[in-house]
């Protein structure tokens, strides 16, 4: 049995990685919203997203996602699983120490697991991920077996699909404003539009009478599991508190139903109470929590 490590190329390797993710256990992380994460700038570095090829094709994938401070990883169940895990957790420390050197100071590195995923938590513990972070992620779930309340956008606000590449720059500005972050880039957003899993009808924006993007909501579908997920949702500060997020969510839920999804998912940090309240107000309920486990790979200061 020979494993080959390969830098991820979104143009040639996406289909193989998507097949790997479809084969992952149902309690794995990011089974639905993975196209958003695979579009991140890490996909362009040739260093921070890698895959392993074996007798079953793509048998492993790992990505250091600095934008979420998390190691995303998937391993195909089967005879090569243990060997892939060993290779993966040999690659990660090497890359993390390189990043510490490039940065000029060390940081802890994190991986995530559902709190009920004993196998993944045990794997992380075996490889030294024992630190507890000060927050977790709450996954909320909503059934789609009943009619969804009609959206009622604020007066003057129109909800429609993003106008493709022509509106990427406006989206980036809105995203940065909504999350008070400069992480979103035009290249990242443009790549999401090229993902085979992207559906323009599920890429929504809320627009003011003057044409400003006041908010956005992107949806992703797993057709086989009939699951849908919102990632991300945001409203720019000047338009918050007006009901735009609620209108975007209700519009998205109706469209999820039209695509045949039976349940909708949305995830938020445990510290973001206002976001959770918004989701619960349209019928989402907590399903499970995902925790973060970490370690230092270069000795911390002091």
SVG drawing of the C-alpha trace seen along z (x, -y; Angstrom):
<svg xmlns="http://www.w3.org/2000/svg" viewBox="-47 -55 58 58">
<polyline fill="none" stroke="black" stroke-width="0.4" points="0.0,0.0 1.5,-3.3 0.2,-6.7 1.1,-9.8 0.7,-13.3 -0.4,-15.9 -1.0,-19.7 -4.7,-20.4 -5.6,-22.0 -9.2,-23.1 -9.5,-22.8 -8.3,-19.2 -8.9,-17.7 -12.2,-19.0 -14.3,-16.1 -12.1,-13.6 -12.2,-15.5 -16.0,-15.9 -16.3,-12.2 -14.1,-11.7 -16.4,-14.0 -19.5,-12.2 -18.0,-9.0 -17.2,-10.5 -19.2,-9.4 -22.4,-11.4 -21.0,-13.0 -18.1,-14.6 -17.5,-18.3 -18.5,-20.5 -20.3,-17.9 -22.6,-20.4 -20.7,-23.7 -17.4,-22.4 -17.4,-24.3 -17.3,-27.5 -14.2,-26.4 -12.5,-24.8 -12.8,-28.2 -10.8,-29.9 -7.4,-31.5 -5.7,-28.3 -6.7,-26.6 -4.2,-28.9 -1.1,-28.4 -0.1,-24.8 1.0,-24.4 -2.1,-24.6 -4.4,-22.2 -3.2,-18.7 -4.6,-15.4 -3.5,-11.8 -3.9,-9.3 -4.1,-5.6 -5.7,-2.4 -9.2,-3.9 -8.4,-7.2 -8.4,-10.2 -8.2,-8.7 -7.4,-11.8 -7.6,-15.6 -6.4,-18.2 -6.4,-22.0 -5.1,-24.5 -7.8,-27.2 -6.3,-30.3 -9.6,-32.2 -11.3,-29.8 -8.1,-28.9 -8.9,-25.2 -7.5,-22.1 -10.1,-20.7 -9.6,-17.0 -11.3,-14.0 -10.2,-10.4 -11.8,-7.7 -13.0,-4.8 -11.4,-1.5 -8.1,0.4 -5.9,-2.7 -7.5,-4.8 -4.9,-4.4 -2.0,-5.0 -3.7,-8.1 -4.3,-9.4 -0.6,-8.9 0.5,-10.7 -1.9,-13.5 -0.8,-14.1 2.8,-14.0 2.2,-16.6 0.3,-19.0 3.0,-19.6 5.6,-20.2 3.5,-22.8 2.5,-24.4 6.2,-24.8 6.9,-26.4 4.1,-28.9 5.4,-29.7 8.8,-30.4 7.3,-32.5 5.2,-34.5 8.1,-35.0 6.2,-33.7 4.2,-30.5 0.5,-30.1 -1.7,-27.1 -3.3,-25.1 -6.9,-23.8 -9.0,-21.0 -12.7,-20.4 -14.9,-17.5 -18.6,-17.1 -18.9,-16.5 -20.5,-13.1 -17.8,-12.0 -15.8,-9.8 -13.7,-8.3 -12.5,-11.8 -11.9,-13.1 -9.8,-10.0 -7.8,-10.5 -7.1,-14.1 -6.0,-13.1 -3.7,-10.5 -1.9,-13.1 -1.7,-15.6 -4.6,-17.9 -5.6,-18.3 -6.0,-22.0 -9.6,-23.3 -10.6,-26.5 -12.8,-29.1 -15.7,-28.7 -17.4,-26.0 -19.8,-25.9 -23.5,-25.3 -25.2,-23.5 -28.8,-24.4 -31.3,-22.3 -34.7,-23.0 -37.1,-20.6 -38.5,-21.6 -41.6,-19.5 -44.1,-22.3 -44.7,-25.6 -42.3,-28.4 -43.6,-31.8 -43.6,-34.3 -40.6,-36.6 -41.4,-40.2 -38.4,-42.4 -38.3,-45.9 -39.8,-48.6 -37.6,-49.3 -35.4,-46.2 -35.3,-43.7 -34.1,-40.2 -32.6,-38.6 -29.7,-36.5 -26.2,-38.0 -25.5,-39.4 -22.7,-36.9 -19.1,-38.1 -20.3,-41.7 -21.3,-42.0 -18.4,-40.3 -16.7,-43.6 -19.9,-44.8 -20.4,-41.5 -16.8,-41.7 -17.4,-45.1 -20.7,-44.0 -19.1,-40.9 -16.2,-42.8 -18.5,-45.3 -20.9,-42.7 -18.2,-40.7 -15.8,-43.6 -13.1,-41.6 -10.8,-41.9 -10.6,-38.2 -13.0,-38.0 -11.4,-38.7 -12.6,-39.1 -10.7,-36.0 -12.2,-33.9 -15.8,-35.1 -15.2,-34.7 -14.1,-31.1 -17.3,-30.2 -19.2,-31.1 -17.2,-28.5 -17.8,-25.6 -20.0,-22.9 -22.1,-22.9 -22.9,-26.6 -26.5,-27.4 -27.1,-31.0 -30.7,-30.8 -29.2,-30.1 -26.8,-33.0 -29.0,-35.8 -28.5,-39.5 -30.7,-42.1 -30.5,-45.4 -31.5,-48.9 -33.4,-51.2 -30.1,-52.8 -28.5,-49.5 -26.4,-49.0 -26.0,-45.5 -27.4,-45.6 -27.1,-41.8 -26.4,-38.4 -27.2,-34.8 -25.6,-31.8 -27.0,-28.3 -25.4,-24.9 -27.0,-21.6 -26.1,-17.9 -28.6,-16.3 -27.8,-12.7 -28.5,-13.5 -31.2,-16.0 -29.5,-18.5 -29.1,-22.2 -26.9,-24.7 -26.7,-28.4 -23.1,-29.7 -22.6,-32.6 -25.4,-35.1 -24.6,-38.7 -26.1,-42.2 -24.0,-45.3 -24.2,-47.3 -26.1,-50.3 -29.0,-48.0 -29.0,-45.7 -32.1,-45.4 -34.5,-46.0 -35.5,-42.4 -33.3,-41.8 -31.6,-38.7 -35.0,-37.2 -36.3,-37.9 -33.1,-36.4 -33.4,-33.3 -37.1,-32.7 -36.5,-33.2 -33.6,-30.7 -35.7,-28.2 -38.4,-28.4 -35.8,-27.8 -34.3,-24.9 -37.7,-23.3 -38.0,-23.8 -34.7,-21.9 -36.0,-19.0 -34.1,-19.4 -35.7,-17.9 -33.7,-19.8 -31.7,-23.0 -28.6,-23.6 -26.8,-26.7 -23.8,-27.0 -22.7,-29.8 -20.2,-30.3 -21.4,-29.6 -20.5,-33.2 -22.7,-34.8 -26.0,-35.0 -27.7,-37.5 -27.1,-35.3 -28.5,-32.3 -31.6,-34.2 -32.1,-35.2 -31.9,-31.5 -34.2,-30.2 -36.8,-32.9 -37.3,-31.2 -37.5,-27.7 -33.9,-26.5 -33.2,-24.5 -29.8,-23.4 -28.8,-19.9 -25.3,-19.4 -22.1,-21.2 -18.7,-21.0 -15.6,-21.6 -12.1,-22.8 -9.0,-20.9 -5.5,-22.3 -1.8,-22.2 1.3,-24.2 3.9,-22.8 6.5,-25.4 7.1,-26.1 4.9,-29.1 6.5,-32.2 7.4,-32.0"/>
</svg>
